[in-house]
Amino acid sequence: MANTIQSKKRARQSEARYAVNKARRSRIRTYLRKVEEAIASGNAEVAATALRNAQPELDRGVTKGVLHKNTVARKMSRLAARVKALSNA
């Protein structure tokens, strides 16, 4: 348990940051799920639109420190390749 004033404040800040980051991660996962569902449906236009909508959210997750930049780069690359393959087929 926090004893000093500063440690109590840090505990409060940590809880607040945790809530914000949790909401941000949830939002990112929602966008990723929409892209996955669009790819599964086989509609290339919807998948491309979902991917374009997901990209800024993923990038925002990087700038806010929720996700690592290489993780986002890998996810975007793999999703873009799948959407491209869908549109070529």
KOLMI-711065 format. One record per atom (N, C-alpha, C, CB): x, z, y; residue in three letters; residue number from 1. Coordinates in nm, 2 decimals, m for minus. Glycine has a CB too. Layout:
BEGIN
- xx_zz_yy_r_k
- X_Z_Y_ALA_NUM
...
END
This chain:
BEGIN
- xx_zz_yy_r_k
- 0.08_0.00_m0.12_MET_1
- 0.00_0.00_0.00_MET_1
- 0.09_0.00_0.12_MET_1
- m0.10_0.12_0.00_MET_1
- 0.05_m0.07_0.22_ALA_2
- 0.12_m0.08_0.35_ALA_2
- 0.12_0.05_0.42_ALA_2
- 0.07_m0.20_0.44_ALA_2
- 0.23_0.09_0.47_ASN_3
- 0.23_0.22_0.54_ASN_3
- 0.26_0.21_0.69_ASN_3
- 0.34_0.31_0.49_ASN_3
- 0.35_0.12_0.73_THR_4
- 0.38_0.10_0.87_THR_4
- 0.28_0.01_0.94_THR_4
- 0.52_0.05_0.89_THR_4
- 0.27_0.02_1.07_ILE_5
- 0.18_m0.06_1.15_ILE_5
- 0.21_m0.21_1.12_ILE_5
- 0.19_m0.03_1.30_ILE_5
- 0.34_m0.24_1.13_GLN_6
- 0.39_m0.38_1.11_GLN_6
- 0.35_m0.43_0.97_GLN_6
- 0.54_m0.40_1.13_GLN_6
- 0.37_m0.35_0.87_SER_7
- 0.34_m0.40_0.73_SER_7
- 0.19_m0.41_0.71_SER_7
- 0.39_m0.30_0.63_SER_7
- 0.11_m0.33_0.78_LYS_8
- m0.04_m0.35_0.78_LYS_8
- m0.08_m0.48_0.84_LYS_8
- m0.11_m0.23_0.85_LYS_8
- m0.02_m0.51_0.95_LYS_9
- m0.05_m0.63_1.02_LYS_9
- m0.01_m0.75_0.94_LYS_9
- 0.03_m0.64_1.16_LYS_9
- 0.11_m0.74_0.88_ARG_10
- 0.15_m0.85_0.79_ARG_10
- 0.06_m0.87_0.67_ARG_10
- 0.30_m0.83_0.74_ARG_10
- 0.00_m0.76_0.62_ALA_11
- m0.10_m0.77_0.51_ALA_11
- m0.22_m0.84_0.56_ALA_11
- m0.13_m0.63_0.46_ALA_11
- m0.27_m0.81_0.68_ARG_12
- m0.38_m0.88_0.74_ARG_12
- m0.36_m1.03_0.76_ARG_12
- m0.42_m0.81_0.87_ARG_12
- m0.24_m1.06_0.81_GLN_13
- m0.21_m1.20_0.83_GLN_13
- m0.20_m1.28_0.70_GLN_13
- m0.07_m1.21_0.91_GLN_13
- m0.14_m1.21_0.60_SER_14
- m0.13_m1.27_0.47_SER_14
- m0.27_m1.31_0.41_SER_14
- m0.05_m1.18_0.37_SER_14
- m0.36_m1.22_0.42_GLU_15
- m0.50_m1.24_0.38_GLU_15
- m0.56_m1.35_0.45_GLU_15
- m0.58_m1.11_0.39_GLU_15
- m0.55_m1.36_0.58_ALA_16
- m0.61_m1.47_0.66_ALA_16
- m0.55_m1.60_0.62_ALA_16
- m0.59_m1.44_0.81_ALA_16
- m0.41_m1.60_0.61_ARG_17
- m0.35_m1.73_0.57_ARG_17
- m0.39_m1.77_0.43_ARG_17
- m0.19_m1.71_0.58_ARG_17
- m0.40_m1.68_0.34_TYR_18
- m0.45_m1.71_0.21_TYR_18
- m0.58_m1.78_0.21_TYR_18
- m0.45_m1.58_0.12_TYR_18
- m0.68_m1.72_0.29_ALA_19
- m0.81_m1.78_0.30_ALA_19
- m0.81_m1.92_0.35_ALA_19
- m0.90_m1.69_0.38_ALA_19
- m0.73_m1.94_0.46_VAL_20
- m0.72_m2.08_0.52_VAL_20
- m0.66_m2.18_0.42_VAL_20
- m0.64_m2.07_0.65_VAL_20
- m0.55_m2.14_0.36_ASN_21
- m0.48_m2.22_0.26_ASN_21
- m0.57_m2.26_0.14_ASN_21
- m0.35_m2.16_0.22_ASN_21
- m0.65_m2.16_0.10_LYS_22
- m0.73_m2.18_m0.02_LYS_22
- m0.84_m2.28_0.02_LYS_22
- m0.80_m2.05_m0.06_LYS_22
- m0.90_m2.27_0.14_ALA_23
- m1.00_m2.37_0.18_ALA_23
- m0.94_m2.51_0.20_ALA_23
- m1.06_m2.32_0.32_ALA_23
- m0.81_m2.51_0.25_ARG_24
- m0.75_m2.64_0.26_ARG_24
- m0.72_m2.71_0.13_ARG_24
- m0.62_m2.62_0.34_ARG_24
- m0.67_m2.63_0.03_ARG_25
- m0.65_m2.68_m0.10_ARG_25
- m0.77_m2.73_m0.17_ARG_25
- m0.58_m2.57_m0.19_ARG_25
- m0.88_m2.66_m0.15_SER_26
- m1.01_m2.69_m0.20_SER_26
- m1.06_m2.83_m0.14_SER_26
- m1.12_m2.59_m0.18_SER_26
- m1.04_m2.84_m0.01_ARG_27
- m1.08_m2.96_0.06_ARG_27
- m1.00_m3.08_0.00_ARG_27
- m1.06_m2.95_0.21_ARG_27
- m0.87_m3.06_m0.02_ILE_28
- m0.78_m3.17_m0.07_ILE_28
- m0.82_m3.21_m0.21_ILE_28
- m0.63_m3.12_m0.07_ILE_28
- m0.85_m3.11_m0.29_ARG_29
- m0.90_m3.14_m0.43_ARG_29
- m1.03_m3.22_m0.43_ARG_29
- m0.91_m3.01_m0.51_ARG_29
- m1.12_m3.19_m0.34_THR_30
- m1.24_m3.26_m0.33_THR_30
- m1.22_m3.41_m0.30_THR_30
- m1.33_m3.20_m0.22_THR_30
- m1.13_m3.43_m0.20_TYR_31
- m1.10_m3.57_m0.17_TYR_31
- m1.03_m3.64_m0.29_TYR_31
- m1.00_m3.58_m0.05_TYR_31
- m0.94_m3.57_m0.36_LEU_32
- m0.88_m3.63_m0.48_LEU_32
- m0.98_m3.66_m0.59_LEU_32
- m0.77_m3.54_m0.53_LEU_32
- m1.08_m3.57_m0.60_ARG_33
- m1.18_m3.59_m0.70_ARG_33
- m1.27_m3.71_m0.67_ARG_33
- m1.27_m3.46_m0.72_ARG_33
- m1.29_m3.73_m0.54_LYS_34
- m1.37_m3.85_m0.50_LYS_34
- m1.30_m3.98_m0.54_LYS_34
- m1.40_m3.84_m0.35_LYS_34
- m1.17_m3.98_m0.52_VAL_35
- m1.09_m4.10_m0.55_VAL_35
- m1.09_m4.12_m0.70_VAL_35
- m0.94_m4.08_m0.50_VAL_35
- m1.07_m4.01_m0.78_GLU_36
- m1.07_m4.02_m0.93_GLU_36
- m1.21_m4.08_m0.97_GLU_36
- m1.05_m3.88_m0.99_GLU_36
- m1.32_m4.03_m0.92_GLU_37
- m1.45_m4.07_m0.96_GLU_37
- m1.47_m4.22_m0.92_GLU_37
- m1.56_m3.98_m0.89_GLU_37
- m1.42_m4.26_m0.81_ALA_38
- m1.43_m4.40_m0.77_ALA_38
- m1.35_m4.49_m0.86_ALA_38
- m1.39_m4.42_m0.62_ALA_38
- m1.24_m4.45_m0.90_ILE_39
- m1.16_m4.52_m0.99_ILE_39
- m1.23_m4.53_m1.13_ILE_39
- m1.01_m4.46_m1.01_ILE_39
- m1.28_m4.42_m1.17_ALA_40
- m1.35_m4.42_m1.30_ALA_40
- m1.48_m4.51_m1.30_ALA_40
- m1.39_m4.28_m1.34_ALA_40
- m1.54_m4.52_m1.18_SER_41
- m1.66_m4.60_m1.17_SER_41
- m1.63_m4.75_m1.18_SER_41
- m1.74_m4.57_m1.04_SER_41
- m1.50_m4.79_m1.15_GLY_42
- m1.46_m4.93_m1.16_GLY_42
- m1.48_m5.01_m1.03_GLY_42
- m1.53_m4.99_m1.27_GLY_42
- m1.53_m4.94_m0.93_ASN_43
- m1.56_m5.01_m0.80_ASN_43
- m1.43_m5.01_m0.71_ASN_43
- m1.68_m4.95_m0.72_ASN_43
- m1.37_m5.12_m0.69_ALA_44
- m1.24_m5.13_m0.62_ALA_44
- m1.26_m5.09_m0.47_ALA_44
- m1.18_m5.26_m0.64_ALA_44
- m1.37_m5.14_m0.41_GLU_45
- m1.39_m5.11_m0.27_GLU_45
- m1.41_m4.97_m0.24_GLU_45
- m1.50_m5.20_m0.22_GLU_45
- m1.49_m4.90_m0.32_VAL_46
- m1.52_m4.76_m0.30_VAL_46
- m1.39_m4.68_m0.33_VAL_46
- m1.63_m4.71_m0.40_VAL_46
- m1.31_m4.72_m0.43_ALA_47
- m1.19_m4.65_m0.46_ALA_47
- m1.09_m4.66_m0.34_ALA_47
- m1.13_m4.70_m0.59_ALA_47
- m1.08_m4.78_m0.29_ALA_48
- m0.99_m4.80_m0.18_ALA_48
- m1.03_m4.72_m0.05_ALA_48
- m0.98_m4.95_m0.14_ALA_48
- m1.16_m4.71_m0.03_THR_49
- m1.21_m4.63_0.08_THR_49
- m1.18_m4.49_0.06_THR_49
- m1.36_m4.66_0.10_THR_49
- m1.21_m4.44_m0.06_ALA_50
- m1.18_m4.30_m0.09_ALA_50
- m1.04_m4.27_m0.08_ALA_50
- m1.23_m4.27_m0.24_ALA_50
- m0.95_m4.36_m0.12_LEU_51
- m0.80_m4.34_m0.11_LEU_51
- m0.76_m4.33_0.04_LEU_51
- m0.73_m4.45_m0.18_LEU_51
- m0.82_m4.42_0.12_ARG_52
- m0.79_m4.41_0.26_ARG_52
- m0.83_m4.28_0.33_ARG_52
- m0.85_m4.53_0.34_ARG_52
- m0.95_m4.23_0.28_ASN_53
- m1.00_m4.10_0.33_ASN_53
- m0.92_m3.98_0.29_ASN_53
- m1.14_m4.08_0.29_ASN_53
- m0.86_m3.99_0.17_ALA_54
- m0.78_m3.88_0.11_ALA_54
- m0.64_m3.87_0.17_ALA_54
- m0.77_m3.90_m0.04_ALA_54
- m0.59_m3.98_0.21_GLN_55
- m0.45_m3.98_0.25_GLN_55
- m0.42_m3.89_0.37_GLN_55
- m0.41_m4.12_0.29_GLN_55
- m0.50_m3.89_0.48_PRO_56
- m0.48_m3.80_0.59_PRO_56
- m0.49_m3.65_0.55_PRO_56
- m0.57_m3.82_0.70_PRO_56
- m0.58_m3.62_0.46_GLU_57
- m0.60_m3.48_0.41_GLU_57
- m0.47_m3.44_0.33_GLU_57
- m0.72_m3.47_0.32_GLU_57
- m0.42_m3.52_0.25_LEU_58
- m0.30_m3.49_0.18_LEU_58
- m0.18_m3.47_0.27_LEU_58
- m0.26_m3.60_0.07_LEU_58
- m0.17_m3.56_0.37_ASP_59
- m0.06_m3.55_0.47_ASP_59
- m0.07_m3.42_0.55_ASP_59
- m0.06_m3.67_0.56_ASP_59
- m0.20_m3.38_0.58_ARG_60
- m0.22_m3.26_0.65_ARG_60
- m0.18_m3.14_0.57_ARG_60
- m0.37_m3.25_0.70_ARG_60
- m0.20_m3.15_0.44_GLY_61
- m0.16_m3.04_0.35_GLY_61
- m0.01_m3.02_0.35_GLY_61
- m0.21_m3.07_0.21_GLY_61
- 0.06_m3.13_0.37_VAL_62
- 0.21_m3.12_0.38_VAL_62
- 0.25_m3.05_0.51_VAL_62
- 0.27_m3.26_0.37_VAL_62
- 0.19_m3.10_0.62_THR_63
- 0.23_m3.04_0.75_THR_63
- 0.19_m2.90_0.76_THR_63
- 0.17_m3.12_0.86_THR_63
- 0.09_m2.85_0.69_LYS_64
- 0.04_m2.71_0.70_LYS_64
- 0.12_m2.63_0.60_LYS_64
- m0.11_m2.71_0.68_LYS_64
- 0.20_m2.69_0.51_GLY_65
- 0.27_m2.61_0.42_GLY_65
- 0.20_m2.57_0.29_GLY_65
- 0.32_m2.49_0.48_GLY_65
- 0.09_m2.64_0.26_VAL_66
- 0.01_m2.61_0.14_VAL_66
- 0.07_m2.68_0.02_VAL_66
- m0.14_m2.64_0.16_VAL_66
- 0.11_m2.80_0.05_LEU_67
- 0.17_m2.89_m0.06_LEU_67
- 0.31_m2.94_m0.02_LEU_67
- 0.08_m3.01_m0.09_LEU_67
- 0.39_m2.96_m0.12_HIS_68
- 0.53_m3.02_m0.10_HIS_68
- 0.51_m3.17_m0.07_HIS_68
- 0.62_m2.99_m0.22_HIS_68
- 0.60_m3.22_0.02_LYS_69
- 0.59_m3.36_0.06_LYS_69
- 0.61_m3.45_m0.06_LYS_69
- 0.69_m3.39_0.16_LYS_69
- 0.70_m3.42_m0.15_ASN_70
- 0.72_m3.50_m0.27_ASN_70
- 0.60_m3.50_m0.36_ASN_70
- 0.85_m3.46_m0.34_ASN_70
- 0.53_m3.39_m0.37_THR_71
- 0.42_m3.38_m0.46_THR_71
- 0.31_m3.48_m0.40_THR_71
- 0.36_m3.24_m0.46_THR_71
- 0.29_m3.48_m0.27_VAL_72
- 0.19_m3.56_m0.21_VAL_72
- 0.23_m3.71_m0.22_VAL_72
- 0.17_m3.53_m0.06_VAL_72
- 0.36_m3.74_m0.21_ALA_73
- 0.41_m3.88_m0.22_ALA_73
- 0.39_m3.93_m0.36_ALA_73
- 0.56_m3.88_m0.18_ALA_73
- 0.41_m3.84_m0.46_ARG_74
- 0.39_m3.88_m0.60_ARG_74
- 0.24_m3.91_m0.63_ARG_74
- 0.44_m3.77_m0.69_ARG_74
- 0.15_m3.82_m0.58_LYS_75
- 0.01_m3.84_m0.60_LYS_75
- m0.04_m3.96_m0.53_LYS_75
- m0.07_m3.71_m0.55_LYS_75
- 0.00_m3.99_m0.41_MET_76
- m0.04_m4.10_m0.34_MET_76
- 0.00_m4.23_m0.40_MET_76
- 0.01_m4.10_m0.19_MET_76
- 0.13_m4.23_m0.45_SER_77
- 0.18_m4.35_m0.52_SER_77
- 0.11_m4.38_m0.64_SER_77
- 0.33_m4.33_m0.55_SER_77
- 0.08_m4.28_m0.72_ARG_78
- 0.01_m4.30_m0.85_ARG_78
- m0.14_m4.35_m0.83_ARG_78
- 0.01_m4.17_m0.93_ARG_78
- m0.20_m4.28_m0.73_LEU_79
- m0.34_m4.32_m0.70_LEU_79
- m0.35_m4.46_m0.64_LEU_79
- m0.40_m4.22_m0.60_LEU_79
- m0.25_m4.50_m0.55_ALA_80
- m0.25_m4.63_m0.49_ALA_80
- m0.23_m4.74_m0.60_ALA_80
- m0.14_m4.64_m0.39_ALA_80
- m0.14_m4.71_m0.70_ALA_81
- m0.11_m4.80_m0.81_ALA_81
- m0.24_m4.82_m0.89_ALA_81
- 0.00_m4.75_m0.89_ALA_81
- m0.31_m4.71_m0.92_ARG_82
- m0.43_m4.72_m1.00_ARG_82
- m0.54_m4.80_m0.92_ARG_82
- m0.49_m4.59_m1.03_ARG_82
- m0.56_m4.78_m0.79_VAL_83
- m0.65_m4.85_m0.71_VAL_83
- m0.62_m5.00_m0.71_VAL_83
- m0.67_m4.79_m0.57_VAL_83
- m0.49_m5.03_m0.69_LYS_84
- m0.44_m5.17_m0.68_LYS_84
- m0.47_m5.24_m0.81_LYS_84
- m0.29_m5.17_m0.65_LYS_84
- m0.44_m5.17_m0.93_ALA_85
- m0.47_m5.23_m1.06_ALA_85
- m0.62_m5.26_m1.08_ALA_85
- m0.41_m5.14_m1.17_ALA_85
- m0.70_m5.17_m1.02_LEU_86
- m0.84_m5.18_m1.03_LEU_86
- m0.89_m5.31_m0.95_LEU_86
- m0.91_m5.06_m0.98_LEU_86
- m0.83_m5.33_m0.83_SER_87
- m0.87_m5.44_m0.75_SER_87
- m0.82_m5.57_m0.81_SER_87
- m0.82_m5.42_m0.61_SER_87
- m0.70_m5.57_m0.88_ASN_88
- m0.65_m5.69_m0.93_ASN_88
- m0.72_m5.73_m1.06_ASN_88
- m0.50_m5.67_m0.96_ASN_88
- m0.78_m5.64_m1.13_ALA_89
- m0.85_m5.67_m1.25_ALA_89
- m0.98_m5.74_m1.24_ALA_89
- m0.87_m5.54_m1.33_ALA_89
END
